[in-house]
Amino acid sequence: MRINRRTIAITGLRDIIERRIPVLVASSHQSGPVVCLTACLHGDEVGGTAIVHDVFAHLRQHGLRRGTVYAYPLVNSMGFENASRYITSDGEDLNRCFPGDARGSLGHRIARRLFDTIVQASPDLVIDLHNDWIRSVPYLLLDPPGEYRNKALYRRVLELARGTGVLLVEDSDVFDRHCNTLAGALIAEGVAAFTLEAGGSFAVVEEGVAEGARAVLSTLAMLGMIEGGLPAVAPPANDTPLRYTDQPLCTTSGLARFAVSPGEEIAAGQLLATVYSAFGSTEEQIRASGPGFVLGVEDHARVLPGRAVVAIAEHA
């Protein structure tokens, strides 16, 4: 097995500063599946970068039986430097720019360059690594069945997703060919892809990184690229994806105190959080609209009307 390093030039600003995306490539001497890992598309979500580091540390120690693993550990270097989700100060979200436009905004140009590079590698699977709220559990986001070109692609993605051993959740994000996520754009191109949300953002949450690396390695083992996987420590992957929801939203402002924790199974009508005024009186009680699992809770105790305060994987 060989591990190589290289970079991809992305901005074209040679007379000012040329930005590059680092690339790690692990290649077996035996042909086989191709898997791509992307991380830090949102500059404040650094856990994915650590997951890439740990996956490649495992490959260096134990080897790669067959195939190739491409990893892009720090896609949004500008956001990373500024501890920001976005690319630049204008608030452009790179993970809403795919498949991108070579003549578009900076975000769309970077997206197009990365998208074309990934597609040219003819991957069997792309895993986009992200982080959620600081207090959250790992889960895997799948595009809804209607976004797939054919049922065979959806079945293949679902099969690979189950192999991670992570809770499966159907994404409810934007689906627009002019404003799409990386995973969504790849699915539209006929490439198997999903998003892994592994622990909190801003800092390296070691529990989330360990579970994310385990999920990736389990997938590589399922594809016969490495020897064996690692046992899951999160809730087992479900056969049918649950529905992501951040409802109900908060309708008042004040101090939130949560009655549930990430990873907890909940029932319809269960108390999720109570919002208190400055005097300690109850302003609002937020209750679950249906049964499911708590994925994460708001980072800040201060809540405002219209804010999402709990993320839930809800049973259909």
N, C-alpha and C positions, 0 to 999 in steps of 0.2 A: 504494500500500500504506500502511496505517496500523498503528502499534504503540501500543497502549494499556496502561495499568497500572491495576490495581485490587486489592482485597483481599477475602477471604472471612472473615467472622467465624465462629469455630469453637467456642469454649468456652462462651460465654454467661455468663461470670463478670463481668458489667458492674460489680458493686460491688467487685470485687477487681482483676482485670486481664483485659482482653479480648484473647485471642490471635487473630491473623489469618494467613491463608495468602496470600502475594503471588501475583498472577496477571499474566502477560504475554500479550497477545493480538496476533498479527500477522494482519491481515485484508487480503486482496487485493480489488481492485475487481471481480474476476471470481469467480463462485461456483465451488466445487470441493470436493475432499476436506477433511475435518476431521481433524487429528491433534492428540493431546494428549500432552504430555511431563510426567512427574512426577519429582521429584527430592528427595532427602534425606528419604525416609520413615523411614530410619534416620539419627538425628542425627549419627552419626560418619562417614557416607558422603557426603562433601561434593563429591566429584568430579562427581556428577550436576548439581549446581548450576552448576559451572563449564562443563559441557557445554551447559546451557541458555543461559548467557551467550554462549558462542561461537557457538551456532546463531543466536541473535538478532542478534549482531554481523554474521554473514554475511547474514542477511535484510535488515538495515538497509543494507548496502553493495550487495547485488545484487538485492534485491527479491523479491517473492512473486508468481509468475505467476497463480496461482488458488488458491482455498480459504482455509482459516484454520488457524493453529497456536496452540493454547492451551498455555501452560507454567505449571507450578506449581513454581518453583525451590527453595522451602524449605518443605516440608510440615511437618516436625517441628522447629519452632523451639525447643521446650523441650529436646529431645535435642541439637540443635545448640549451644545455649548451654552445655550441660554436657558436650560432647564425648562423648555417650553414644548408643548404639544405641536406647535406649528413650525413652519419652515422659516418664515421671516416675520417682521413686526406687523405685516398687514394681515396676519391671522389666516394664512392659507394652510389648509389641512391636506397634507400629502396623501393621506389615505381616503380622500374623496376626489382625487384627481385622475384615477386610472380609467381607461388604459393610457391616458395622457395625449399630449399633442406636441410634436417637435417644434411647432411654431407658436405655442401658447405661452401662458405665464410660466414663471420659474417652476412652480409645483408641477404643472402639466408636462414641462420639458423633462424634469427629473423622472416623473412617473413613466413617460414614454420610453426613456432610455433604459430604466430598470425593467419595465414590462417586456420590451423587445429582447433584452438580454436573457431573461428567464425563459421566454417562449422558445428562443433559438436553442436552448439546451434540451428541448423536448422532454420536460420532466414528467415522471409518472405521478408525482405528488408535490405540491407546494404547501408548506406550513408557515403561515404568517404569525409571528410571535408578538403578542401584545400584553399589556397589563391593565388592570381595572383599578377600582378604588383600593386604597391602602389596606382596608379590612375587607378582603374578598377571598373566595376560594377559586382554584383553577377550574375552568370549564372551556368547552370547545364550541365555537360558533359555526353553524352550517347555514349556507344559503337555503332559502325555501325551495321545495321541489320544483316549483314553477319556473325557477331561474335556470334550470339545466336544459341543455340542448336535447337530451334524450334520457330515458329512464335508466339506461345502462350506466351512464356517467354518474347519475345520482346514486344508484346502487353501489357503484365502486367507491364513491366518496364515503358513503355511509359505512361500508365494510371497513375501510381504512380508519375512519373515525372511531369506530367501535374498538379497534385494535389499540387505541391510546389508553383505554381504561379510564377516561375522563368523562364527566357528566356532559351529555350532548344537549345543546340548546340551539333552537332555530333562530337565526338572526332576524331582527326586525328593523334593520338599518336601511339606508337609502339604496334603491336599486334603479339606477339611471345610467345609461351608457356614457353620459357626459359628466357624471359626478358619482363615481363608483369607488368601492374599496378594491384593494388589490385582489383579494379572493374572489369578489364578485366579478371583476373584469376577466379573471382567468377562467372562471366557470363559463362565462359567456363565450370565451375562446375555445371551449371544449377541453380545458385542462383541469384535472382534479386538484382541488384546493380547499383549505379550511383555515380558520383563525383560531389560535389557541390563546386564551386569556389566562395568564399564569401569575396570580398574585398581584400585589399592589404596585403602583408606579412610584416615581421619584427616587426611591432607594432600592437597593437590591434586597428583596425579601427572600431570604434563603429557603424558606419552606416552599414558596411558589416556584423558585428556580429549580429546586430539587424535583418537584413534581412535574414541572415542564420538561426538564431533561429526561426524566423517566418516561414520559409520554412519547417524546420523540424517539428515544431508543427502543421503546416497545414497538413503535411503528416500523422502524428499520429492521427489527427482528422479525416482524410479521412478513416483511418483504424479502426475507432471507438474506439481508445485507450484513447482519451481524449475528453472533451466536446468542440466542436467548434474549428475553426481555427482563425487565425488573418488575416486581410485584407492585400493584397499584396500592396507594394509601388513601386516595380520595374515594368518594362514592363511585361505584362501578358504572361504566358506560351503559346507558340505557338503550334498548333496542329502537325505540321511537324518540326522536328529539323532543324535548320539552319546549315550550314557547317562552321566549324572553319577554319580560315586561318590567317597566319601571313605574307601573301604576299600582296604587293610586298616588298621584302627586300631592305634595304638601299644599294646603290652601291658606295657611296662615304664616306668620313669622314668629320666631322665638328660639328657644333652646330645645333641641331634640335629645331625648333620652330613649335609647333603643331597648326593646324588649326581646329581641332575637339576635342571633349571631350568624355570621357567614357559615354555610354548610348545614344549617339547621333545617330539618323538614318541618313544614308549616301546614296548617289547615285553613280552609276558607273561614274568613271572619276573625282569624287570630290577630291579636294586637301586635303590631310591628314596632311602633314608636309613639311616644307621647310628646307633644310640643307644649312647652311651658312659657309663660310670660316672664318678664323680669321680676314680677312679684311672687312667682311660684304658682300662679293659678293655671289650670289646664286650658290651653287654647284649642287643642285638637288631639284626637286619637286617630292614628292611621292604622287601618286594618287590612289584612290580605283579602284580595278579591277572589282568590281561589287557592287550591292546594298546590304545593310544590316545594322547592328548596330555595333558601336564601343564598344568593350568589355574592352579595356584598352590600355594605351600608355606607352612607355618605361619610366623606372624610371630615367634614366640619360639623360641629355641634350647632352652629348658627344656620337656620333654615329660613327660606323665604317662600312666598306664594309661587306656585308653579314649578317648584324645584322637585327633582327626583331625589328621594332619600333612601330608597331600598331597591335593589335589583333582584328580580326573582325569576327562577326557571319554573314556569307554571305548567301544570298538567292541562292538556287540551280539554 
